[in-house]
Amino acid sequence: MTAPAGIYIHVPFCAVKCPYCDFYSVRYHKQSAADFADAVCRNLRALPRDLCADTLYFGGGTPSLLSGTQLRAIVQTAREHCALSEDAEITLEANPLTVTDSALTAWRRAGINRLSLGVQSFQSEVLRQLGRRHTPQQAGAAVLRANAAGFVNLSVDLMVGLAEQTSACFAADLETAVSLPVTHISAYLLKIEEHTPFYDSPPAMLDADSQADRWLQMHQALTDCGFLHYEISNFAKPGCESRHNCKYWRLHPYYGIGPAAHSCHGGKRYAVPRDLAGFCGAPRQEETVTEPEACGTAEQIMLGLRLSEGVLLSDFPEEQAQILRRAGPLIPQFLTLQNGRLSMTPEGWLVSNSVIVRLLQ
């Protein structure tokens, strides 16, 4: 039985581009946003009529720059044309500065039931170096305001990697995060990407050993506070894992709409060109096949091991014996094997690329 699909909407608008971000985005304009919302609805209507979806994710960019009316129209179109389930997880990524009382009311009316707030840090100097415009106080207030407005499924993003982030500094970030009414924390190591300001003028970074120390510090602190470390970069209170993002790691089908969006279904991966004008002007978005043979055994193992649940070896009967033989020397430091399920330890996640290469050589 095919798992319900996920729908991803890439909203390519930002007020200011962050110096570390290589995602496709352009400056927000009211008319461009209106044209974009119309094009999204048009493309939702063009999806397969037998599609059944149970997650809808607005990513970006800064999706919270769309109006409540635009978001509501998109959600309603998804319900009407994609059999979006009544209990669907509908996530909106939001900049803390866009979290106002009126916006929260509009988002609730639109059907949004999960917010992911781009906090990155609760330290003023770290925020300044990352090019973020909000203050630590505004970030905390945004979480509290959202919770008071009825959003109980709240996620915050944290970033680690700057030299300024000493152990004490990062401990304070984690302490602040868990003191707030959040159910999910995504924590990413800062990567210097090409075609970003940081690539041309990088900030002072932690060395690899210090980054590993911060990551293990985060694992210990958050699991001690009742968060499940369910994926390399993601922690959740029980039952609050991101249903949409889990589709990526479990290779469930998902459909991407918007410039630079990606899809995976029917054993193939697709990508939409990074072109807002082209997307808005076309009757249906252009898509190119980027992987004609996706979702093979190697990819299932690679993505499955990102999750704490790991992979069930019986799902790979032809490769099971070889995988077990190669995994043996890595147990118990980097891998665990319980009830036929192979999974990473926290130390394994730190060197996951090397572990996966060893398993799949």
Backbone torsions as a table, in degrees:
resi	resn	phi	psi	omega
1	MET	NA	129.7	-178.7
2	THR	-73.7	133.5	179.0
3	ALA	-68.2	150.1	174.7
4	PRO	-56.1	147.5	-177.0
5	ALA	-84.5	163.3	169.5
6	GLY	-110.9	152.3	176.4
7	ILE	-121.4	127.4	178.6
8	TYR	-113.5	129.5	176.8
9	ILE	-111.6	116.6	177.3
10	HIS	-91.1	112.3	-178.7
11	VAL	-98.0	108.3	-166.9
12	PRO	-92.9	36.1	-177.4
13	PHE	-113.6	138.4	174.3
14	CYS	-139.8	147.6	172.8
15	ALA	-74.9	-42.2	177.8
16	VAL	-141.8	136.7	-179.8
17	LYS	-82.4	127.5	177.8
18	CYS	-73.4	143.0	-172.7
19	PRO	-69.4	-13.6	-179.8
20	TYR	-100.0	-6.7	-168.8
21	CYS	-91.5	129.4	176.1
22	ASP	-111.7	10.0	175.0
23	PHE	-70.0	150.1	-179.0
24	TYR	-69.7	125.0	175.4
25	SER	-156.7	155.8	177.1
26	VAL	-133.0	168.0	179.9
27	ARG	-68.7	140.6	-178.3
28	TYR	-69.1	133.5	169.4
29	HIS	-135.1	140.0	-174.7
30	LYS	-57.7	-46.7	-177.9
31	GLN	-68.0	-38.8	178.5
32	SER	-62.4	-38.8	178.8
33	ALA	-65.5	-39.3	178.3
34	ALA	-65.6	-43.8	178.3
35	ASP	-63.5	-39.3	179.5
36	PHE	-63.1	-47.6	-178.9
37	ALA	-60.3	-40.8	177.5
38	ASP	-62.3	-41.3	-178.8
39	ALA	-67.7	-36.1	177.3
40	VAL	-62.0	-47.1	179.7
41	CYS	-62.0	-38.6	179.0
42	ARG	-62.5	-41.1	-179.7
43	ASN	-75.0	-30.9	174.4
44	LEU	-63.4	-39.2	179.4
45	ARG	-67.7	-20.0	-178.2
46	ALA	-91.1	-4.1	178.4
47	LEU	-69.3	160.5	-178.9
48	PRO	-52.8	136.4	-176.1
49	ARG	-66.8	-23.4	-179.6
50	ASP	-92.9	10.7	-179.0
51	LEU	-69.1	134.0	172.9
52	CYS	-121.5	122.0	-176.9
53	ALA	-121.0	149.4	176.8
54	ASP	-131.1	8.3	170.7
55	THR	-141.4	146.2	175.2
56	LEU	-137.4	124.8	-172.7
57	TYR	-127.2	121.6	174.8
58	PHE	-96.5	107.8	178.8
59	GLY	-117.1	177.2	-176.9
60	GLY	-168.3	-154.7	18.6
61	GLY	61.3	-167.0	178.2
62	THR	-127.1	85.9	-176.5
63	PRO	-59.5	-25.6	-178.1
64	SER	-71.2	-1.0	172.6
65	LEU	-78.9	-18.1	175.3
66	LEU	-68.6	151.1	179.8
67	SER	-75.7	159.9	176.3
68	GLY	-59.0	-37.2	178.9
69	THR	-64.1	-41.9	179.8
70	GLN	-66.2	-43.6	178.9
71	LEU	-63.1	-41.1	-179.2
72	ARG	-63.8	-40.8	179.5
73	ALA	-63.3	-40.3	-179.8
74	ILE	-67.0	-45.9	179.9
75	VAL	-62.5	-43.5	-179.2
76	GLN	-64.4	-39.2	178.0
77	THR	-64.2	-40.0	177.8
78	ALA	-63.5	-38.3	178.8
79	ARG	-65.5	-39.8	-174.5
80	GLU	-77.3	-34.6	-171.1
81	HIS	-111.4	-10.8	-177.8
82	CYS	-124.0	16.3	-179.6
83	ALA	47.6	41.2	178.9
84	LEU	-60.7	121.3	-172.1
85	SER	-64.6	155.1	-179.1
86	GLU	-61.8	-32.7	-179.1
87	ASP	-98.0	22.7	-177.7
88	ALA	-59.6	144.0	171.1
89	GLU	-82.5	118.7	-177.5
90	ILE	-120.4	107.0	-171.4
91	THR	-104.9	138.6	173.3
92	LEU	-123.2	121.2	170.3
93	GLU	-75.3	137.1	-175.1
94	ALA	-140.2	138.5	169.8
95	ASN	-77.6	134.9	-179.4
96	PRO	-52.3	-31.5	-178.1
97	LEU	-71.4	-15.6	179.0
98	THR	-92.8	-3.2	-175.7
99	VAL	-85.5	88.0	176.8
100	THR	-110.6	165.4	179.8
101	ASP	-60.6	-42.1	-178.9
102	SER	-67.7	-38.5	178.4
103	ALA	-65.4	-42.4	179.9
104	LEU	-61.0	-41.1	177.3
105	THR	-62.3	-43.2	-179.7
106	ALA	-65.7	-39.2	-179.7
107	TRP	-66.1	-40.8	178.2
108	ARG	-62.6	-43.4	179.6
109	ARG	-65.1	-30.6	179.6
110	ALA	-72.9	-18.1	-179.4
111	GLY	106.5	2.4	177.0
112	ILE	-65.0	130.9	178.6
113	ASN	-127.4	5.8	176.7
114	ARG	-145.9	132.1	177.9
115	LEU	-115.9	138.9	174.0
116	SER	-119.8	110.0	-172.8
117	LEU	-97.2	126.8	-179.5
118	GLY	-80.6	76.2	-177.2
119	VAL	-79.7	-50.9	-179.8
120	GLN	73.0	-42.7	177.3
121	SER	-165.8	157.8	172.5
122	PHE	-108.3	20.5	179.7
123	GLN	-112.4	127.4	-174.9
124	SER	-58.0	-45.2	-176.1
125	GLU	-68.4	-37.6	177.9
126	VAL	-65.5	-43.4	177.5
127	LEU	-60.1	-41.1	179.7
128	ARG	-62.1	-45.6	-178.8
129	GLN	-66.7	-30.1	179.3
130	LEU	-82.6	-2.5	178.7
131	GLY	76.3	18.8	179.1
132	ARG	-84.3	142.0	-174.1
133	ARG	-94.6	-16.2	-179.9
134	HIS	-82.8	161.2	176.9
135	THR	-98.7	164.7	174.9
136	PRO	-57.1	-38.2	-179.8
137	GLN	-65.0	-41.3	179.0
138	GLN	-66.3	-35.4	178.6
139	ALA	-65.0	-47.9	178.7
140	GLY	-63.3	-40.4	179.8
141	ALA	-64.7	-35.0	179.4
142	ALA	-63.8	-41.3	178.6
143	VAL	-63.9	-47.0	-178.5
144	LEU	-64.7	-40.1	-179.8
145	ARG	-65.2	-41.1	179.4
146	ALA	-65.2	-41.5	179.2
147	ASN	-64.9	-40.9	179.1
148	ALA	-65.5	-26.8	-179.9
149	ALA	-81.9	-3.2	176.2
150	GLY	109.8	2.6	176.9
151	PHE	-84.5	110.7	-178.8
152	VAL	-101.0	-16.2	178.0
153	ASN	-102.5	93.0	-172.0
154	LEU	-123.4	131.4	177.7
155	SER	-119.8	146.4	171.8
156	VAL	-125.6	145.6	174.8
157	ASP	-95.5	137.8	171.2
158	LEU	-123.8	153.1	179.3
159	MET	-131.2	139.9	179.7
160	VAL	-134.3	145.4	178.7
161	GLY	151.3	-20.2	180.0
162	LEU	-75.1	146.7	179.6
163	ALA	-59.4	-26.6	179.8
164	GLU	-65.9	-19.6	-173.5
165	GLN	-86.5	78.3	174.6
166	THR	-67.2	170.4	177.9
167	SER	-58.4	-42.5	-179.9
168	ALA	-66.1	-40.5	179.2
169	CYS	-62.4	-45.7	-177.7
170	PHE	-70.7	-35.0	176.2
171	ALA	-60.3	-38.7	178.5
172	ALA	-66.2	-39.4	176.4
173	ASP	-59.2	-47.8	-178.2
174	LEU	-65.1	-39.6	179.9
175	GLU	-63.5	-42.1	178.0
176	THR	-64.4	-44.0	-178.2
177	ALA	-59.4	-46.9	-175.9
178	VAL	-76.1	-14.4	176.5
179	SER	-79.1	-13.9	-179.0
180	LEU	-93.8	160.0	-178.5
181	PRO	-78.5	63.0	178.7
182	VAL	-106.4	148.9	179.9
183	THR	-111.3	-4.7	-174.3
184	HIS	-152.7	138.5	177.1
185	ILE	-133.0	124.4	172.7
186	SER	-105.2	127.9	-176.4
187	ALA	-129.1	122.6	-172.8
188	TYR	-120.2	143.0	170.0
189	LEU	-77.5	131.7	179.7
190	LEU	-64.8	124.7	176.3
191	LYS	-113.5	138.9	177.3
192	ILE	-89.7	111.1	-175.6
193	GLU	-100.2	149.9	174.9
194	GLU	-63.2	157.3	176.6
195	HIS	62.9	30.2	172.9
196	THR	-126.7	156.4	176.5
197	PRO	-56.4	-35.7	179.8
198	PHE	-65.0	-26.2	180.0
199	TYR	-68.1	-38.4	-179.8
200	ASP	-82.2	-30.1	-178.6
201	SER	-140.3	77.2	-173.3
202	PRO	-71.2	146.3	174.6
203	PRO	-77.3	168.0	174.9
204	ALA	-67.8	127.5	-173.8
205	MET	-114.5	154.9	169.8
206	LEU	-66.5	147.6	174.2
207	ASP	-75.0	170.8	-173.3
208	ALA	-60.3	-40.4	-179.8
209	ASP	-64.9	-40.3	179.9
210	SER	-68.8	-37.1	175.9
211	GLN	-61.9	-42.3	178.0
212	ALA	-62.8	-39.8	178.3
213	ASP	-61.7	-43.4	-179.9
214	ARG	-64.4	-40.0	-178.0
215	TRP	-64.1	-44.3	178.0
216	LEU	-67.7	-35.4	175.1
217	GLN	-60.3	-43.3	179.1
218	MET	-64.8	-45.4	178.5
219	HIS	-55.4	-48.3	-177.2
220	GLN	-66.2	-46.2	-176.1
221	ALA	-64.3	-44.4	-175.6
222	LEU	-75.8	-38.6	177.4
223	THR	-67.6	-33.1	175.4
224	ASP	-63.3	-25.7	-178.9
225	CYS	-95.2	12.4	174.3
226	GLY	92.2	8.2	176.2
227	PHE	-87.7	139.4	174.7
228	LEU	-87.2	128.9	175.7
229	HIS	-86.5	83.7	-168.1
230	TYR	-90.8	-13.4	177.6
231	GLU	-150.8	157.1	-171.9
232	ILE	-42.6	-46.5	-173.6
233	SER	-110.6	11.3	-171.5
234	ASN	-133.4	138.2	-179.5
235	PHE	-128.5	143.5	-178.5
236	ALA	-149.1	149.1	166.3
237	LYS	-66.1	149.8	-177.4
238	PRO	-51.5	129.2	179.3
239	GLY	87.0	-2.1	-176.3
240	CYS	-114.0	19.9	174.1
241	GLU	-61.3	149.9	178.2
242	SER	-69.3	107.2	-179.6
243	ARG	-63.1	-36.7	-178.2
244	HIS	-68.5	-50.6	-177.2
245	ASN	-64.3	-29.5	177.2
246	CYS	-63.0	-24.6	176.7
247	LYS	-62.4	-37.1	179.3
248	TYR	-62.5	-44.9	-174.6
249	TRP	-78.3	-24.7	178.7
250	ARG	-96.6	4.1	179.3
251	LEU	57.9	37.7	170.3
252	HIS	-80.8	155.3	-176.1
253	PRO	-67.9	141.3	173.1
254	TYR	-145.7	149.0	-176.9
255	TYR	-118.9	125.7	179.4
256	GLY	-102.6	136.6	178.3
257	ILE	-127.7	135.2	179.5
258	GLY	118.1	158.1	179.9
259	PRO	-61.0	128.9	-179.0
260	ALA	79.9	4.8	177.7
261	ALA	-74.2	152.9	178.0
262	HIS	-121.4	153.7	178.2
263	SER	-133.7	158.5	172.6
264	CYS	-147.5	114.1	178.1
265	HIS	-163.6	152.9	-179.5
266	GLY	62.7	26.0	179.0
267	GLY	77.4	12.2	179.0
268	LYS	-131.3	154.9	173.5
269	ARG	-111.6	144.6	-176.9
270	TYR	-130.9	156.4	175.9
271	ALA	-139.3	145.0	176.6
272	VAL	-99.4	137.8	179.6
273	PRO	-57.7	150.5	179.2
274	ARG	-81.7	72.8	-172.1
275	ASP	-149.7	98.8	-177.8
276	LEU	-63.7	-46.5	-178.1
277	ALA	-61.6	-41.7	178.6
278	GLY	-64.5	-39.3	179.0
279	PHE	-64.4	-46.6	-176.8
280	CYS	-69.8	-28.5	-175.2
281	GLY	-89.2	-10.6	-175.9
282	ALA	-92.8	143.8	175.1
283	PRO	-59.0	-33.4	177.6
284	ARG	-145.7	139.5	-175.0
285	GLN	-60.5	144.1	174.9
286	GLU	-76.7	138.9	176.9
287	GLU	-135.2	140.9	174.6
288	THR	-118.0	145.8	176.9
289	VAL	-78.8	119.8	179.0
290	THR	-96.9	-26.6	176.0
291	GLU	-140.5	105.5	-178.6
292	PRO	-73.1	-17.6	179.8
293	GLU	-133.4	76.6	179.5
294	ALA	-94.6	173.4	172.2
295	CYS	70.2	25.8	176.8
296	GLY	-75.9	-178.9	-176.4
297	THR	-57.9	-46.7	-177.7
298	ALA	-59.5	-43.2	-179.4
299	GLU	-68.8	-37.9	177.3
300	GLN	-60.7	-41.8	-179.9
301	ILE	-70.8	-45.1	-178.0
302	MET	-59.8	-47.9	-178.7
303	LEU	-74.5	-37.5	179.9
304	GLY	-62.0	-34.7	-179.6
305	LEU	-75.3	-8.6	171.4
306	ARG	-70.6	-23.4	-178.1
307	LEU	-93.5	148.0	178.5
308	SER	-63.9	-25.7	179.0
309	GLU	-70.8	-19.1	178.0
310	GLY	65.2	-148.9	-177.3
311	VAL	-128.3	146.4	176.6
312	LEU	-89.2	115.5	-173.2
313	LEU	-63.2	-27.5	178.8
314	SER	-65.2	-14.4	175.5
315	ASP	-73.4	-10.7	-177.5
316	PHE	-128.7	66.6	-172.4
317	PRO	-59.7	-35.6	-177.2
318	GLU	-75.0	-28.5	-176.7
319	GLU	-101.8	-7.1	-170.3
320	GLN	-55.9	-47.1	-176.8
321	ALA	-63.3	-42.9	-179.8
322	GLN	-66.5	-41.0	179.7
323	ILE	-62.9	-42.8	179.1
324	LEU	-61.8	-41.9	-179.5
325	ARG	-63.9	-42.5	-179.0
326	ARG	-73.7	-29.1	-179.0
327	ALA	-75.1	-26.4	-174.1
328	GLY	-47.1	-53.9	-178.1
329	PRO	-66.4	-14.1	-177.2
330	LEU	-94.7	-4.7	178.7
331	ILE	-97.0	133.1	8.0
332	PRO	-102.5	2.8	-173.1
333	GLN	-65.9	-45.7	-173.9
334	PHE	-110.3	-20.9	-178.9
335	LEU	-134.7	153.8	171.3
336	THR	-125.5	151.3	178.1
337	LEU	-132.1	112.2	-179.4
338	GLN	-136.6	127.6	177.9
339	ASN	51.8	39.3	177.9
340	GLY	77.4	9.0	-178.5
341	ARG	-112.0	125.1	-179.2
342	LEU	-99.5	129.3	-179.7
343	SER	-144.5	162.9	-179.5
344	MET	-83.4	148.2	165.0
345	THR	-87.2	167.6	175.1
346	PRO	-56.0	-38.9	177.4
347	GLU	-66.3	-33.4	177.2
348	GLY	-66.3	-40.9	178.3
349	TRP	-59.4	-34.1	-179.3
350	LEU	-63.8	-28.8	179.6
351	VAL	-122.3	38.4	-171.3
352	SER	-58.6	-38.9	-179.2
353	ASN	-60.1	-43.8	-179.7
354	SER	-66.1	-40.3	179.7
355	VAL	-62.8	-45.6	-177.7
356	ILE	-65.8	-40.1	176.4
357	VAL	-60.6	-40.7	180.0
358	ARG	-63.3	-41.1	-178.0
359	LEU	-70.5	-33.0	-171.1
360	LEU	-108.5	11.2	-174.2
361	GLN	-57.5	NA	NA
